[in-house]
Amino acid sequence: MFNSTVEDRCSAITATKIVEQGTYEVDDNTSFEYAVTEFGNTYIRKYTGTTEEFVIPSEINAKEVT
């Protein structure tokens, strides 16, 4: 049985196809795992570096990070 509170907030579930994914390395200590959807949206999925302070890139492979 579903929680009615969750049902009230969720009207639809849509699937998005991932057309590209990989690792974007900024330097030896900073890298991100990313994915690009069929709509061209680029998302950072995971930080995989060792630096505690870093800047999230605005672009990965000339695609805007959303």
N, C-alpha and C positions, 0 to 999 in steps of 0.2 A: 504494500500500500504506500502511496506517495504522501508526503507531507503536503497538506493543502497550502501552506505558506509558500513553499517552493513552487507549486503549480501556479499560483497566482502571479508570480513574478516571471515565469518562463512561458512565453507564448509560442515559441518555435525553436527548434534545434536545426541548425544548418551545418553542413559539412563543407570544409574548404580543402581543396586539393593543394598539397605542397608540391611545387614544381622544381624547387632547388633548395638544397640545404648544405651546410658546410661549417667550417671553422674560419673565422676572420681573426687573423693575428695582427695585433697592433704593434707589439714588440715581444721580446723574449719572455716578459712577465705578464702580459695582458692579452687575452684572447676571448672570443665569444663564439658560441654556437648559434647559428642563425637559420631561419627558414624564410623562403619567399613563396607566397601563395599564388594561385592562378590569377588573382586579381592584381598582382604586382606589389602587394604589401610585403614589406620586409620586417620581420620580427626577430628580436634577440630572444633566444630560448633559454640560454644559460651562460653565465660567466664562468670561464674555465681557467682564468689566470691565477696568479699568486699574489698580485699587488692588492693591498687593502683599499687604496684610493685610486679611482680610475675615472675616466670620462667616457660616457656612452657615446659611440660614434653617431653622427647624424646621417651618415651614408655608409653602406657596405657595398662594394663593387659597383659604385655609381647608382645605387638604388637607395632611395630615402628610407630610413628606419622609421616605422610608425608605431 
